[in-house]
Amino acid sequence: MQKIGIRYEDKYLMERRVALVPEHIKELTEKGVEIEVVRSQKRIFKDAEFEEAGAQLVDEVTDSDIVIGVKEMPIGYFKKDKTYIFFSHTIKGQTYNMPLLQDLMDSGASLIDYEKIEDAQGKRLIFFGRFAGLAGMINSLWSLGQRWQKLGVDTPFLKLQQTHHYNSLEDAKEVVKKIGAFIQENGLPENLSPLTIGITGYGNVSKGAQEILALLPVTEISPEELLTLKNSKDVSTKVIYKAVFKEEHLSKPIETSKKFELQEYYDHPELFESQFEKYIPHMTVLMNCMYWDDRYPRIVTKDYLKKLFKDGNPKLTVIGDVTCDPDGSIEALHKGTEIEDPVFVYNPFTRQPAMGFDGEGLLIMGVDILPSELPREASQTFSDALIGFLPEIVNTDFDVSFENLQLPPPIKKAMIVFKGKLTPDYEYLNEHLT
């Protein structure tokens, strides 16, 4: 039986999540699984809770066979024949994490990435996505209120705080509901109307964002309706207008005679170009909640933002980039931000960011660890999904070839590296390694 180690999260100061909560630690220890937990003063669950659940508290992981974390583990941490489970952010060949992947391979270790734990249909089974959407929407509404105040307009969104200041998700929701009631009764300033929020994507992240938005007086419109909304006679200051964008709204075939086909878009994204720019001037807030990699067209480029701002301040005030791909679908997101310094104003003329709410340009919220702003609920939900796989994982014999490895299929599918070598499904990453 394999021994489990739970590591200390050291990538971010305010990373308070844990992949396995005390109640599930107890389930495993009662089955005879040895578990060691590295002490942490910042983790949302206290050390004593893990100790009471049967875990051994340690200062560093010692002889554990399987080491579980949330975010990336540091270069130099990996040991031969150990298996590490965490979000590695390497499957798209992300340049900034290729040294991490190379180091893990050089060490002779194995890597299982949560992002690729999927069922036979490719649906992710273990994720924080909903909580990223929840916190991202709260943060973006808070950011909108703060930015508008800097521009000389006070709104009820000033009642909202950044997500991590609330004791629970329910506490945050109660404040959003009160803001919604105020808007419904009193409306927003005429010069801000119509308040429009565009959301890219329709998966778990998007659903989380929409869950918060639903607490406000919201009317959903189509992307096509968004284009003509400002000319409508029925526009209300007491309503927030929401438009959800799917793939066919984001991109179009380069060959003008062709129709959009979703499968072709997935198979041959190089045959498509962005058409999202026509919607951008009609949004107050853009919530970017979709999957993206560099095979696909960007939806907001630096060149376009320069053109948008050339004639003065446009309607677009805030981008909540929950997707958080640096230099990615939102090109102006130069890096993911931290909880304690969550926003910056991007100047489209100098192409430089200024941290905080002041400055010329567009405010961007791009916190890289949004679910950690709701650490207890996010950890519990994540652990609820992970625990079902762990009894089989700890009873697996890893001293065999990859072909003979008897792991649950979703876990084996997520094994990117086995004993220092990329597994067959991930050999494409060799071209990204130096």
N, C-alpha and C positions, 0 to 999 in steps of 0.2 A: 504494500500500500504506500502511495506517494505522500510525502509530507508537504504541507502548504505553508507558504510564507506570505503575509500581507505587508507590503512595503509602505514606507512613509512617502507621501506625495511631495516632491521637492521642486517641481517645475515652476509652480506659481505660489506666491505667498498666500493667496486666499483660496487655494484648492482644498476644500474641506470634505469632498466626497470620499467614499470608500466603495469598492466593488462588492464587498461581502459584509453584510450587517451582522451584529451580534447574534440575533435569533437564528440565523443560518449557520453561523459558526457553531452554535450549540448543537444544531441538528447533526453536523458533521462530527464534532468531537464525541457525541453520544454514540456514534457508529464506529468509534475507534480511530478516527482520523486525527493525526497530530497537526496542530496549527500553531504557528508563531506569528505574533503581530508586533510590528515595530511601533514603539511608543510615539505618540503624537499629541501635542498640546492643541493643535488647531482642528483636528478631525472632528466632525460633527458628533460622532459617537465617542464617548470617553473611554480611556484605556481600561478603567475598571469594568465597564460593560463587557469588553472582550475577555477580560480575565474571568469574570463571573460566568461567561459562556463556555469556559474550558480552554481558552487559548493561553499560550505562554507569552508574556510580554518580554520583548528583547530590545536592545539598542540597535541592532542590525540583523538582517536575515542571516541565519547561520547555515544549516545543512538542508534547507528545504529543497525538495525536488522540483516543485512548481511554485513560481513566484507570481503573485497576482497584484496588479496595480490598476490605475485608471489612465493617467497620462503617460507620455513618453518617459522612459527610464534613461538615465545619463550614460554617456559613453564611458566605458571602463567598468560598468556595473556587472556585465554579463559573465557567467562562468560556464565552463564546458559541461555539456550533458544536462544542463538545467533547462526547464521550460518556462518561458515568460509569457504572461497573458496581459495585454494592455492595448490601448489605442496607439498604434505606432505611427499613423499618418505617413505611410510609405507606399500604399498600394497604387497611388497615381504617379509614383516616381518623384514625389515632392523633393526638390533639390535640397531643401534645408534639413531633411531627415535621412538623406542617403548615407552620410557618415555614421549615423546611428545604426542603420541596417547593416552596413559593412562591418562595423565593430561587432555586432551581434553574430554575424556569420563567422568572422575571424576567430571569435571566442569558442566556436563549436557548440553554441547554444541553439535552442529552438524557440520559435515565436508563433503564438496564436494571437490573431488580431480580432478584437470584438467586432470590428466593422464588417468582417467577412463571415461571421457566424450567421448563416442563412439557411432557410429551408430549401426544398427541391425546386421551388419556383423563384428563388433568389430574393425572398422577402427576409429582411433582417429580423433576427430573433431577440437580440440583446442590444438595447440602445438607450441613449439619454435624449433623443430627438425632441420628444414632446416638451421636456423641461427647457431645452434650448429655446424653443418657440415661445413658451410661456414667459420666461425671463426676458427674452429678446423683445417681446411686444411691450412688456411693462417698462423696460429700460428705454425703448424708443419713444413711448408716450411721455415718459419723464423727460427725455432729451428734448422732445418737441416743445414742451412747456418752458424749459430752461432757455432754449435757443430763441423762442419767440420773445421771452422777457428781455433777452439781450438786444433784440431788435425793436424793443419798445412796446411790446404788446403783452399784457397779462391775461392768462387764460386759466380755467379750472385745473389744467394739467399741472399747475404749480403745486397742487395738493399732493401729488404723487412723488414718491422717493425711488431711488434706485432699488432694485429688487432685493438685494442682500440685506437691506435695513429692516426688512419685515421678519417677524418670527416664524411665519409660515406662509404658504401660498394663499391660504384662506384670508389671512390678514391683508395681503396685497389686493386680493380680489374685492374685499369690502371697500377699499379706497377707490378702486376703479368703478365700482357700482355707484358710489356717491358722486363721483365725477360725471358719470352717465346721467344720473338723475338731475344734476345741475344743468347739464347741457340740454336735456329734454325739456326742462322748464324755462330756462333763460336763453338758450342758444349761445352761439359763439359770435365774436365780432364779425360784422359784415365783410370786412376786408380780408378775412381768412376763409370765407365761404366760396365754393364748397370745400369742406375738409375731406380730402380723398386719400385713401390708403390702398396702395397696390401691393399684392402679395404674390411672389413667384413661387410656384410649386404647390403640391397638394398632398404631400406625405405627412409624416408625424410632426415634423418641425412646423410646417404650415398649419396643421390642425391645432398645435399648441398656441401659436400666435392668434389664430382665429378664436380660440377659446376665451382669450382675454378680451379680444375685440368685441365679442358677443355680449359682454357686460355693459357695453355702451349702446346708445341708440343708433344701430347700424342698418343701413339699407345696402344690400348687395346689388351691384350692377355688373354687366358684362364689360370686358375690355373695350368692346366697340362702343358701348354706351358712355364709357368714360371720355371718349374723344369729343362728344358733343354735350356733355353734362353742363358745362358753364353757360351754354346758350339755352338751357331748359328753363321754362317758366316756373317749374315746380321745385327748384332747388331750395333747400331749407337750411338755415343756420343751426337748426336743432337736430340735424342728422349727420352722421359720418358715413361716407360712401366708401364701400369696399369693393375692389375688383381683384379676382384671383386669376393669375396668368398661367396657362399651360404651355406645353412645348410649341404648339402651333401659333401661339401669340408671340413667342420669343424669337422664332427663326422662320425663314422662308427659303424655299429652294433657290439657288443661284440661277438656275435655268428657269426663266419666267413662265414658260409654258407648262411647267410641271405643277401638280398639286402637292400639298404637304402630306406626307405619309409617315406616321410615327415610327414604324419599324425601320424605314429607310433612314430616318433621322438618327436613330440609335446606331444603326450599322455603318452609315456613311455620313457622319456629321460634317465632313469636309465639303459636302455638296450643298451646304446651307450657309446662309448669312443672317445676321441679326436684323430684325425688324422692330426691335423693342423701342428704339429711339422715338418713334412717333407717339408713344404713350407717356414718355417721361415728363414732358412739360405740363401734363394734366394731373400729376400727383403731388400731394403735399408730403407724403411719407412713402418711401419704398421699403418694404420688408422683403429681403432676399432670403428665401427659405428653401432653395432648390439645390439638388446635387449638381455639381459642375466639375468638369476637368478640362484640360487645355485642348482637347479635340474639338470642343464646342465653341461657337462664337461668344465673345464677351457680350454682356447686356448693357453695361455702362462703361464707356471708354473715357480716358483722360481727354482725348481730342474732342469728344462730344461735349463734355462738361465745359470746356473752354468756349465752345460755340454757344452753349446754353446760357452761360453767364455774360456773354459779350454785350447783350442789350440790357443789362441790369439784373437785379435779383429775380430769379424765376420763382415759380410756385413751389418747386421741389425744395424742401427745407431740411429733411432728415432722411438718411439711408440707415436702416437697421440691418446690417449685414450679418445675419445669423449664420449663413453658410461659412463665412470667415475663411475664404481662400485668399491669402495674401497675393496681390497682383493678379487676381483671378477674374471671376465674372464681374465683380466691381473693381475695375482696375485701380481706382484711387485708394483702395484699402492696401496700404503699403505693408501693414503687419497687423496681426491680431492684437487687440488692446487688453489691458489687465483690469480686473474688477475695480481696483483702487484708482485707476486712471482710464476711464472707459471710453471717452469720446475725443474726437479731434475735429477741427474745422479744416477742410481741404480747400486750399486756394487754387482754383483752376488755371490761374495765370502764371503763378510761380511754380505750380505743381508740387507744393510743399504742404505738409500737415502742421497745424498748431494745436497742441493738446489743450483740451478744455472747450469752452463754449464761445469764446471770442474769436473774431477775425472775419475776413472776407471769404465768402464761399459757402460750401455745403458741409453740414454737420454729419459725421459718420460715427455710428456706434458699432464697434466690431469686437466685442469681448469674446475671447477665444474659449473661455470656460463658462459660458452662460449657465449650464445646469448647476454649477457650484454656487450660484446665487440662491438656489433652492436645494441645499445639500441633503437635508434629511429625506425629503420626499423623493428626490432623484436617486439617492443611494438605495432606498428601500425598493423602489420599482425595478431598478437595475439588478439588485441582488435577488429579487423574486424570480427573475428570468434566468440568472446564472446558476442558481442553486440546483436546478434540475439536471444540469450536465455534470456537476462536480463529482457525485459518487462514482460515475463511470470513469471520469478522467483520473481520479486518484487510484483506481484499480487497474489502470492500463499499464501494460508492460512496454516501456519505451525502449528497451534494449533489443529492438528488432528493426528490420528495414522499414522505410516509410510505407511501402506497399502492404506490409503485413501488420501495420499499426492498427489496433482495434479500438479506435476512438469513435464516439458517436459521429455519424456522417456530417452534421453541421460544424462540429469542432474540427474534424479532420480537414474539411473544406477551408477552414479559416487558418490552417497551419501554413504560414508563409515560408518559414525556414524550419528545417528539421536537421538537427545536429550539424549546423553550419552551412547547409546547402539549401538553396531555394527549391521548393517543391515544384512539381511539374506545372501547376496552374500559375505559378508566379515567376517562372524563368524569364519572362519579359522584362523583369526588373533589372536583369544583368546589364541591359543597354543604358540604364540610368546610373549605374555604379561606376566609379572611377578607379 
